[in-house]
Amino acid sequence: MICYRCGEEAGMAAVCPSCGTDLKLFLKAARTANAYYNDGLEKAGVRNLSGAVISLKGCLKLNKYHIDARNLLGLVYFEMGEVVDALSEWVISKSYQPIDNRASFYLETIQQDRSKLDTVNQTIKKYNQALLYCRQDSRDLAIIQLKKVLSLNPKLVKGHQLLALLYLQEDKLDLAKKSLRNAGKIDTDNTMTLRYLKEVNARLRESGSSRKPKQDDLISYQSGNETIIMPKRFKETSLGSTLLYLVIGLLVGAAVTSWLIVPNVQKAAQNEAKKQLLSANDEITSNAQTIESLQGQITDLEGQVASAADSSAKIQAQVSTYEQLLNAYIAFDAGDITTAGTALGSVDASYLSDSVKPAYQTLSDQVNEQYMSEQYQEGYSMYASGDYDGAVERLKAVTDKNMDYQDGNAAYYLAQAYQRSGNAEAAKPYYQYILDNYPNTQRARTAANYVN
């Protein structure tokens, strides 16, 4: 232990050996802080996250330099979906202990994932917008916005709680209970979740309360010191009659099931199957019309090739462009983003007619972002695993479309892949791009070394 007055090592002594300062209260505070930390660790282990936050804050109140408690508090915040609070705790932890601190790993992991940071920003904006809708009493818009927030960050406890509160105000008790259960899976003993859940259960009991027997239907009499209450029409039955009633009830239940319930279930299943079939047919018809339209334009262009030999090269390029566009649409419709993106890369928009360009632009906007994301992730993974030729192929497909993708990371790792595969000349333009567009960064310093 370090003496708070002179800064010298004092061990576990009650009095500092260097300056003679009484450290009893200091030791007691340190032990209490450790007790709070252990309590927070136990609560976090059983997913009592809100309780863990209270204990860990108590620890840091007594000892703000408790690095393990601060790092654990950041992890608990992160698990509750509070990414900004988690980052704040890890940054403070790293400032207190720059070397050999687990917080450095947490920060580096999140900072390397640009898509995660973008998701965090979008979550914060959409959640604030949902709060604004709540203040304006626009509950429907707030519910829609919160659903978007939870699709981006399913662990955001306060998002589930606010959605449940809105459902409670709309008297959608089942949906409110479902949202609160989702919050309870993340943080088991959150006080606000439990309070909302108690209110929901109370309303559900009120709406489904059973009919109480009327006083007129009951009779009472004294038997010794006890008062016996029983229905007026109470009649004791023999064992034989009881069995007879039981058999009759089973037969009636079987008859009702076979004549009423089963046909209704079968009819409902048939109706649902018909609806799904009609929906599938509509979708197939729509896709077939789109493909037929593109196929018709291809056939048109092929006819022009036969009648205009002097412009055959241009028409062939147009046919190829429409074929690639058709292939891209078919691949996108099948969910194959990689094939769709490759096909769109071969489309020359100058050959498209004015009526087709809007469709091409819409398809290109939908495909390119996912395509570049997949190519970049695959390229980076190949680069990290040492497959530099594969990394060059994937990353170049990204830079051909957007040199500035991921703040220049695609260009930087493409240059690194070229360099490590032995093709220094191909790497040089991309290193130069990093130097020109991202000066005074670690990537620029690395690029300058290779260029020199």
Secondary structure, DSSP 8 states (H G I E B T S, - for coil): -B-TTT--B-TT-SB-TTT--B-HHHHHHHHHHHHHHHHHHHHHHTT-HHHHHHHHHHHHHH-TT-HHHHHHHHHHHHHTT-HHHHHHHHHHHHHH--SS-HHHHHHHHHHH-HHHHHHHHHHHHHHHHHHHHHHTT-HHHHHHHHHHHHHH-TT-HHHHHHHHHHHHHTT-HHHHHHHHHHHHHHSTT-HHHHHHHHHHHHHHHHHT------GGGEEEEEETTEEEEEETT-----HHHHHHHHHHHHHHHHHHIIIIIHHHHHHHHHHHHHHHHHHHHHHHHHHHHHHHHHHHHHHHHHHHHHH-GGGHHHHHHHHHHHHHHHHHHHHHHTT-HHHHHHHHHT--GGGS-TTTHHHHHHHHHHHHHHHHHHHHHHHHHHHHHT-HHHHHHHHHHHHHH-TTTTTTHHHHHHHHHHHHTT-HHHHHHHHHHHHHHSTTSHHHHHHHHHH-
